[in-house]
Amino acid sequence: MDRMSQMPAREPETIVTLPDARRRGLLKAPGLFALGSLAVITLGESMPAWAQTQSGSTKDDINILNTALGLEYQAIAAYQVGAESGLLQKPVLDTAVKFQGHHKAHAQVLAGTVSKLGGSPVMAKKPSEYSFPTDQLKTQADVLRFAAGLEKGATAAYLGVLPNFYNRELTRAAGSILGDEAMHWAVLLHALGEDPVPGAFVG
């Protein structure tokens, strides 16, 4: 599988995130930040029990990758909601568009890898099926906080699956995506006027 750093980012067409001890920290997060994180946790919990330990076959890897692909589709849809809210000022909107483009690139690579391994990539849900808390998005800060929660949750989800791949080359690919999610999270925290690097460790 090609490394993520070698994949050209697609031009964004429209606008812009695992359960265990991490949940306790996420539940302490305020409001929309917690909702964003928990949205990704819910997706992570859909992963079968075997994915929480070392996978034993290519089929297992395909299932992990499809779960990650679903997570990326969720992030793409969430950034679309933020863009269409009309709450983002242009500099912030431009950053959101860029981030959504990153998630589209992640999804493209994940779907391609699933196909290359002989699997069928999952399809994106309809936007309404994600049940985003759109009624709570009243300000630009609300949108940023929700997006930051998604990115933090996505970072934790990728971190959770890194040790689980049967094909170890996939660990490098997932690690590359994890790094991008963490950078998104830091940038969004900075935009909120919060500490972009709140701790020495992620998790």
N, C-alpha and C positions, 0 to 999 in steps of 0.2 A: 504494500500500500504506500502511495506517495505521502511524504510528510506534509503536514499542514502548511509549513512555512514555504513549501514549493508550490502551493496552490494559488493561482491568481485570484484575487478578490473580485467578485462580480460587481458590476456597477449596480448600486441599489436602484430598483425600479420605483419603490415606494418607501415609506418609512417603515426607525428606531431613532438567563437567567435561568445525602441519603440518611434516610432516617437512622438515628442512633443517638449518641450523646449530643450531637449537634442540635437536635431538636430543642433541647432545653434552652440553649442560648437564643435560638430563633424566636422562641415563644416569648422571650423577654423584650424583643424588639417592638418599638411602638407602631401602632396603627397599620398604615399601608405597607410599611417595610416588612412587617411580620406577615401580612397577607401575601405579599409577593414571594417571600421565602417559602411559605407554606404551600403555595401553588406548585412550586417545583418539588417540594417534599412529597406532595400527593402523587405527582408523577413518578418520583423515585420509588415510592412504596408499591407501585404497580409492577416493579421488577420482581420476578420469581425469586423464591428463597435461595435457589442455587446461585444466583448472581451475587449474593452477599459473601460467597466464598469463591475460591479459584474455579473458574469454569473448566470443563473437561473436553470440549469439542468445538469445532467450528460453528455448529448449530447454536451452542451457547453464546458464542461471540456475536453471532447474528442477532440474537435476542437482546443482548446488551446494547449493541449498536442501534437497533430499532428503538429501544427505550430512549437512548440519547437523541435520536432523530426526532422523536416526539417532543422532547424537551426543547429542541431548537425551533420546531414549528411553533411551540407555545411562545417562545421569546419573540419570534417574528410577528406573531399576532398581537402580542402585548405592545410592542413598539408601534404597531399600526394604530392601535387604540390611542396611544399617547399622541401620535402625530395628528390624528383626526379630532382630538379633543379641542384644538384651537387654543390650548393653554400654553404652548411652548413658544418662547421668543426665538427669533431666527437663529442666533448662535447655538442655542440649545437644540433646536430642531435639526440643525445641520449635523450636530454630534449624534443625535438620535438616528438620523438617516444612515450615518456611517456605521453605527453599531448594528442596526438592522441588516445592513449589507454584510457585516461580518457573520451574523447568524445565518443568513442565506448561504454564505460560502460554506459554513460548517455543515449545514443541512445537505448541500450539494455533495460534499465529500463523503458524508456518512451514508447517504443514499447510494452513491456510487460504489462505496466499499461493500455495503450489504449485497448489492447486485453482483459484484465481483466475486463474493464468497458463495454465491449460489442462492441467496435469499431474496425475498420480496420486500422492498422498503415499505414501511408504513406510510399511510397517507395523512396529510394534515387534517385536523378537525375543522369544522366550521367555526368562525370566530365566536359565535354565541355559545358554543359548547364548552368554552374555557371558563365561563362564569367569572370573568374579571370584575372587580368591584368598581365599575365605571361610575356608579352613583356617588362614590366617595372621592372622585377626582375633581376637585374644585379649583385648584391652583397649580401653577407650574411645579411648585415644591411637592405637591401630592403625586404628580406624575413621576417626578424624579425619584421620590422615595419608593414608589411601587416598583419602578424599573430597577432600582438598587437592590431591592429585596429579591427580585427575580435573578439578578446576576449573582448575588451572594448564594442563593439556593442552587443555582447552576454550578457554581464553583465547587460547592460541597458535594453535589451529585457526581461530578466528574472525579473528584478526589476519591469518592467512595468506590468507584469502579476500577480505578487504575490497577489494583492488584489482581483483578479478577479475570483478565483476558487469557485465553488459551494460547492465542497467537501474541507473543510478547511485542511484536512490532506495533500492534494496535495500541499498546500502552503509550508509546511515543506520540502517536496521533492524538489520543485522548488528552495527554498531558499538554500538547500544544494548544488544544482548544481550552483546556482549563486555564492556562495562562492568560488567554485573551479574555475569558469571562472575568477573571480576577482584575484585569486592567479596567474593564468596563465598570466594575463595581467601585474601584478606587476613583475613577473619574466622576462618577455620579455622586459619590460621597463628597468629593471636593466641590462639585457644583452646588451641593446643598449647604456648603459652608461647614462641613464636618470633617473630622480627621480622616484622610483618605487611606491611611495605613494604621488602623486602630490596634493592631497587635502584631507580634512577631511571627505568629503562625496562623494559617487558614484552617478553619474547622470549628 
